[in-house]
């Protein structure tokens, strides 16, 4: 069965997937880099815009834009609240990065979604033994 290992320090975050004592996948995130699609941040809600049904969040080095519908229903949506978010779309000169509160980690073997009570096995795996 695959294992997910997360190692976090101030300067970088490392995520590895190991199966049968072999490295299957590895991701490295550095907070000093611009927000990239797939990066996960501990963000803080700075401002909620009720008309847009959205929030502006602080990602550390930059800001992000979060549609409130992209948060788990149980999350308390208040200014100052801290939450895990994942970048869905990179920012541009005129737009902030788009983030979601629905975290997803995936590789060739599985998809993990925060808040779900299961891990999905990739449909691309054809061998029953690997499933």
C-alpha positions in Angstrom: 0.0 0.0 0.0 1.4 3.4 -0.9 2.5 5.7 1.9 2.3 9.5 1.8 5.1 11.3 3.7 5.1 15.1 4.3 8.2 16.9 5.6 7.8 20.7 6.3 10.4 23.3 7.3 10.3 27.1 7.1 12.2 27.1 3.8 10.5 24.3 2.0 7.9 21.5 2.1 8.5 18.0 0.7 5.8 15.4 -0.2 6.8 11.9 -1.1 4.8 8.8 -2.1 6.6 5.5 -1.2 5.5 2.0 -2.2 7.4 -1.2 -1.4 10.3 0.9 -0.1 10.6 2.7 -3.5 10.0 6.4 -4.2 7.0 6.7 -6.6 6.5 10.5 -6.6 8.1 13.5 -5.0 7.1 17.2 -4.9 9.1 20.1 -3.5 7.5 23.5 -2.6 9.4 26.6 -1.6 7.4 29.4 0.0 9.6 32.1 -1.6 8.4 31.0 -5.1 5.3 32.5 -6.8 2.1 30.5 -6.2 2.0 27.6 -8.7 -0.9 25.4 -9.6 -1.1 22.6 -7.0 0.8 24.4 -4.3 -0.8 24.2 -0.8 -0.7 27.1 1.7 -1.8 27.8 5.2 -3.7 31.0 4.4 -5.5 33.6 6.4 -8.7 35.3 5.3 -8.0 39.0 5.1 -11.3 40.3 3.7 -14.7 38.8 2.8 -16.7 40.3 -0.1 -20.3 39.3 0.4 -21.4 40.7 -3.0 -18.8 38.5 -4.8 -19.3 35.6 -2.3 -15.5 35.4 -2.2 -12.6 36.1 0.1 -9.1 37.6 -0.3 -6.6 35.5 1.5 -2.9 36.0 2.5 -0.7 33.2 1.2 2.5 34.5 2.8 4.4 36.0 0.0 1.3 37.1 -2.0 -2.5 37.3 -1.9 -5.0 34.9 -3.3 -8.7 34.9 -4.3 -11.1 32.3 -2.9 -14.7 31.6 -3.9 -16.5 30.8 -0.7 -18.3 27.9 -2.4 -14.9 26.3 -2.7 -14.7 25.8 1.1 -16.0 22.8 3.0 -19.5 23.6 4.3 -18.4 23.2 7.9 -15.7 25.8 7.7 -16.4 29.1 9.6 -16.0 31.9 7.0 -14.7 34.8 9.1 -12.0 37.4 8.6 -8.8 36.3 10.3 -9.6 32.6 10.0 -6.8 30.3 8.9 -7.2 27.5 6.5 -5.4 25.2 4.0 -5.9 26.2 0.4 -4.5 24.9 -2.9 -3.8 27.0 -6.0 -6.1 26.2 -8.9 -5.0 28.9 -11.3 -1.8 31.1 -11.3 -2.1 34.8 -10.9 -1.5 37.3 -13.7 -0.6 41.0 -13.7 -4.2 41.9 -13.1 -5.6 38.9 -11.2 -4.7 37.1 -8.0 -4.0 33.4 -7.9 -7.3 31.5 -7.6 -7.3 29.1 -4.6 -9.7 26.5 -3.2 -10.2 25.0 0.2 -10.8 21.5 -1.4 -7.3 20.1 -1.2 -6.4 17.4 -3.7 -3.2 15.3 -3.9 -2.8 13.0 -6.8 -0.3 10.9 -8.7 -0.4 8.0 -11.2 -1.8 5.7 -8.5 -4.3 7.6 -6.3 -6.2 10.8 -5.7 -6.6 12.1 -2.1 -9.1 14.8 -1.4 -9.1 16.4 2.1 -12.4 15.9 3.9 -13.2 12.7 2.1 -13.2 9.4 4.0 -11.6 7.5 1.2 -8.7 7.6 -1.3 -9.6 7.0 -4.9 -7.5 4.7 -7.0 -6.6 6.0 -10.5 -8.8 4.6 -13.3 -5.6 4.4 -15.4 -4.3 1.5 -13.4 -5.3 -1.6 -15.3 -3.6 -4.3 -13.3 -5.9 -5.6 -10.5 -2.8 -6.5 -8.4 -1.7 -2.8 -8.3 -5.3 -1.6 -7.4 
